[in-house]
C-alpha cells in the first residue's frame, strides 16, 4: 500500500526542518525528476543598489502553468513500454507495474512563489525567493508530487553574488523495483510470477550554495561580459523499506562560465559532478549461473537462469555532466535557447556478485530547444522540447530494471512575474 502523501503545509514544515538539520555542502546533476531550476544568473553587471535602499523591500509575485507531453515517463526500453500497457499474467501477479498506468503521459505543472527584494548586508541588495510547484499527471496519478524551493541571494562587491538554495520533494513515485523472489515450483529459476515488487517511492532533497564572480564587464563600447560561477552542495534521496538499499547521499559540485556576447546573445558552459553513496546491503538479485560458473542458489546445479541470490549490492556512483546552451533574441519580445548535455555515470561497486552495478557505466545525450515570447509586460509564453538517449556498456540486469532508452518531451507554458 502506498504511503499517504503529505499536504502542502506539512511539506513546508518538512522543508524548514531539512534546511535546519542538513549542512549545506546542489546540483541538479543527480536528480532526474522534472523540476524547475532557478534561472542562470545574468552575465550583465548588477544594477546599483541605491534605489533599493531608498525603496525598502519589494514583493513581486510569480505564477506559472505548463503542460508537458512525455513519451517515456518511467525511462523504459521499447519492450518494457509495451508491457506497461499490456502486462502479462506473471507481471500482474508480481505487482511489477502497479500504479504505472501508461508509459506516456501528459502532466500539468502549476507553480507559485514570490520574490522579496530589498537592502541587505553591506547596503547591497538581498533577494529571498520561496516557491511551491505541483506536478499533476493525467494517467499516472501516483506520480503526482509537490516540490518546494527556497533561495536566498545576496549581492556583493564588484558585481559579485552569493546564493543559498534548497529544494525538497517530500514524496515521489519513480517506479516499482524487485524486492524479493520466491521459487514456488523449486525449479531453480525465478519466473515473472515468482518475483515480488515494491513501490519505489522516495523523498528527495538538495541544499547548495554558489558564488558568482564577474570576469569581464559588458559596456556599450565593449559588448562582452563573462562570469564564473562556482557551487557546491549536498544531495539526498531516501526510500522506504524494503528499498532502503537504493538510498543515495553525497556531495555535489559545479562550475559554469556564462558569456554575454552582445546583441542579445548569451553562451553558457557548465560542468557538474556528484559523488553519491548508497549503503551496501544484502539484496535479492536474479543471476544466470552459467555467467558465474557457480551454484548460486544451492540446489546442486550451476545451470539455472534467473536464479535467486541474496548478495551484497552497492549502488554508489560518480556522475559527470557537461552542458552548453546558446540563447539569442531574434526580436525584443522573443528569445530562443538551444542546449546540449552529456551525462556519464560510473558505478563503483566491487561486490563479486553484484551483477546489476559492478562495472556499470551509463551514458546519456540530451538536446533541447525552447522559445519564449513576451505576450505582455509581465506575461510570457514558452514552447519547447527535449530528446534524450541513454546507452549502457552492457545488457540490462535480468530483472529488467536497467535499460537503454530514448525519451522525448514537448511542453507549452505560461508564466507571470512582476
N, C-alpha and C positions, 0 to 999 in steps of 0.2 A: 504494500500500500504506500502510495506517495505521501511524503510529509506535507503537512498543511503549510501553505505559503504565507510569508509574513505580510502584514499590512504595511502601507507606506509609512505610517507613523512608527511602527516597530522597526522598519528598515532604517529610518532616520536615526533612531536611537542606537541601532547597531553600528551605523557609520561613526557616530560620535564615540562609541566605545572603542572601535577599531583604531581610530586615529589617535586615541589617547593611550593605547596599550602597545602598539607596534612601533618600533623605532624606524623612522624613515631611513632607508639605506639606498619612476616606474616606467617601465616602458611597456608599450602595447605589444612588444615583440612576442610575449608568451601567450597572450590571450587571443583565441580565435573567435571568441564571441563577438557579435557585431555591436560595437559601442561607439558613441560619438566622441572622438578625441578632441581635446582643446585645440583651437586653431594655432597654427605655427606663428611665432612672433613676427611682426612686420620688420623687415630689414631697414626700413626708413628710420631716421632719427626720431627719438621720442619728442613730443611737443613739450613746451615749457609747462612747469607745474604751478606757476604763479597764479594762473586763473583758477586752478583747482583749490588753492589755499583760500582765495577770496570767496569762491562759491561754496565751500564746505562740501559735505558729502552729497552725492547724487545717486539716484537709483534709476537703473534702466532695465525694464523687463524684457524677457526674451521668450518667445514661444515658437514651437516648430511642430510640423506634422509631415510625415513622409510615408510613402508606400513603396515596398520593395518586393520584387519577384526573385525567388531563389530556386534554382533548378536542382540543387543538391544540398538540402538542409543539413543532412547528417554526414556529409563527407564520405559517400559510399561509392564503390565501384559500380559500373553499369549493371552487373548481375545482381548486386545487393539492392540497388534501387528498384529493380523489378520485384524482388522478394518482398519489399515493404508493401507494395500494392496487392500482391497475391502470395501471402506466406503459405508455406507447406504445412501439413498437419503437425509435423515434428516441431516446426518453428512456433506454431501456436501453443503447443504444449509447453515448450521451454520458456515462453514469455519473451522471446528474442526481440519482437517488435511491439511489445506493449507500449501504448501511448505514442507510437510512431505511426501516424495515420497516413502520411504521404511523404515521398522523398522530395517533392517540390511543394512550395508554399508561397503564399503572399503574406507579408507581415506589415503591420502598421506601427510606426514608431511615433509616439507623442512625447514631447519634451517641454519642460517649463523651467525657468530659472530667472535669475536677475543678476545684474552687475551693480555692486555698491562701490563707488569710486570717490576718493577724496584724499585729503592731505594725510601723509603717513610719516614714517621715520625721516629724519633729516630734512623735513619740508618737502620731500618727494611724494609722488602720487602712490597710493595704495589701492589695490583693486581686489575685492572679495567677490567670488562667483560661485554660489551654490546652484546645483542643477539636479533635477529628477527626470528620468525618462522611463517610458514603459513600452516594451515590445509586445504587440498583440499578434499572435499567429492565427491565421484563419483556420487551418486544418489541424496542425499540431499544437493544440491549445495547451498541452502540458509544458510546452517550451516557452510560453509567455513569461516575461520576467520584468522586474523592476531593477533599475540601476540608479545609483546615487553618486554624485560627484561634487567635489568641493575644491576650489582653487583660491590661493592667496598669492597675489603678485605685488612685489614692491619694486618701484623704480629706484635706481641707484645713480651714482655719479657717472659722468661721461656716457650717458645714454645706456648704461647697463641695466640689467633687470634680474631679479631673483624671484623664482616662482616655486611654491609648495603646492602639491596637489594630491588628492586621494580619490579613489573610486571603489565602490562596493556594490557587488551583485549578491544579494542575500541567498538567492536560490535560482539555479539554472540547470535545466534538464538537457544534458548532452546527448545521450543515447543509452541503451541498455548494454551492460557488459556481463560476460560469463563470470559467475561467482563460484560455481561448483559443477560437478557432474556425477551421475550415479549409473554405474554399469549394471542395469537391471537384469539384462539377459546373460551376464557373466561371460560374454564372448571376447572380452579384452579390448574391444573398440567402442568408442562412445558415439552414438548416433545423434542426430539433431534433437530427437525427443528426450534423450537422456541428459541433455545439458540444462543447467539452471541459470537463468539470467536475473540480474538485479538492476534496479533503477539507478542509472548513472547521473545522479543529481549532486551538484556541488555548490559551495559558497566560494566566491572569488573576490579578492581584494588587492589593491595596489596602493602603495604610498611612494612618493618620489619628490625630487627637487631638481630644478635645472637653473643654470646661470647663463645669461646671455651677455656676451662681450662683443661690442661693435669693433670691427677691424678697419672698416673704411666707411666714411660718411658720404652719402649721396647729396649732391648740391645741384643747383641749376646749371652751373658751368661744368660740373663733373658728375654726370648722372650714373654713378656706380656706387653701390653700397654692399658691404659684406658683414655678416655677423657669425660668430662662432657660438654655438650653444652646447654646453656640456651638462649631462644629467646623470643621476643615479637614483636607485630606488629599491624596493623590495616587493616581490610578488608572492601571493599565497592562494592556493586552491585546495579546498578541503571537502572530501566526500564523507558521506555517512557509511556506517557499517552495512554490508561486509566489504566495501570497496575502499577502505582507508589506505590500502597499499598503492592507490593511484594518487594520493595527495602529492602536491608539488609546492615547494617553498624555496625561495632563493633570491639573491641579489640580481639587479639589472643595471646596465649602464648604457649610455647613448652619447653620440657625438653628431652634430649637424653643422653644415655650412650653408648659410642662407644668403643668396646673392640677389641684389636688386640691380638688374641690368639696364634699367631705364626704359622709357617708353612703355610703361605698364607691363614689363616682363620680369618675372622672378624665377630663379632656379634654386631648388633645394636639394642637397645631397646629404644622406644620413646613414649612420651605422648604429645598430642596436645589438647588444649582447646580453644573454641571460644564462646563468648557471643555476638550474633548478634541480633540487634534490628530492627524491622520493624515498620513503622508508623501506629498505629491503625487508621483505616479509615472505612467509610461505603462502603461495597462491596456487590454485589449480590451473594447470595448462593441459592442452591436448597435443601430444607429440607423436611423431611417427618413429617407432622403434628402429626400423632399418636405417634411419638417418644417424642414429647414435650407436648402433650395434650393441644395444643393451636390452635386457628385460626390465623395462621401466615400471611396469605395473605389477610385477611379482607373480605372474601366472605361469612362469616356466617357459615362455617363448619370447623371442625377440623379433617378431614379425608383425606385431599388431600396429594398425594405423589408428590415429586418433586415440591413443592410449591416455588414460587419466593419470596425471603425475602431479603430486604435491611437492613443489620445489621452491627454492628461493628465487624471487623475482625482484629486479631493481629497475625502475622506470626513470631514473635520473638522466638528465641530458644537458648538453651545451647547445645553445641556439644562437645563430648569427643571422642578422637581417641587413641587407644592403638595399637602399632605396633611392630613387631620384624622381623628382617631379618638376614639371615646367608649367608655369602659369603665365598666361598673357591675356591682355584685354583688347579684343578687336575694336571695341567701342566703349564709350563711357559707362554704359549700363549693362555691359556683358563681359564676362571673363571665362576663359577656358583653362582647364587643368588636365594635364596628361601625366600619368605616373607609371612607374615600373618598380617592382620589388622582388628580390631574390632571398628566399629563406632556406637556411641549411641547418638541419638538426642532426646531432650525433649523440647516440645513446651510449652511456658509459658502463653498462652492466658487464661485470666479469663473472657472473654466476654461470657455472658449467652447463646447466640445463635450462637456462633462460632463453628458450627458443624464440621468444617474442621480441626481446630487446637487445640481446648480445650481438654486437656488430652491426646494429641497425643504423642506417643513415636515410633521412628523408630530405628531398629537395623540392622546393615549390617555387614556381614562377607565377607572377601576377601582373597583369596590365590593367589600367583603369583610365577612365575618361569622365570628366564632369564639366557641365556647362551651367553657369549661374547667370540669371537675368535679374536685373533690378526692375520690378514692376512699379514700385512707388518708393518714396524716400527710405522707408524702413522695412519694406516687404520685398523678399527675393524668392525667385523660383529656381529650383535646382533639378537638373536632369543629368543622369549619369549611369555608369555601369562598370563592371569589372569581370575579368575572366582569369581563373587560376587553374594551374595544373600541378599535381603532386606526383612524384615518382619515388619509389623505394629502391634501395640497392639489392633487394631480394624479394621473393614472393611473400605474400602475407601469411600470417600465422594460421593454423588450421581452424581456429575459432572464427576466422574471418573478420577480426576487428581492425586489422591494419590493411589499408587498401591504397592502391593507386587510384586517383580520382581526378575528375575535372569538375569545375563549378563556375557557373555564370550568374551574375546578378544584374538586375536592372532596377533603377529607383527614380522616383519623382517626389519632390518635396517642396514645401513652402516654409519659410522662416520669417519671423518678425522680430526685430531687435531695434530698440530706440538708441 
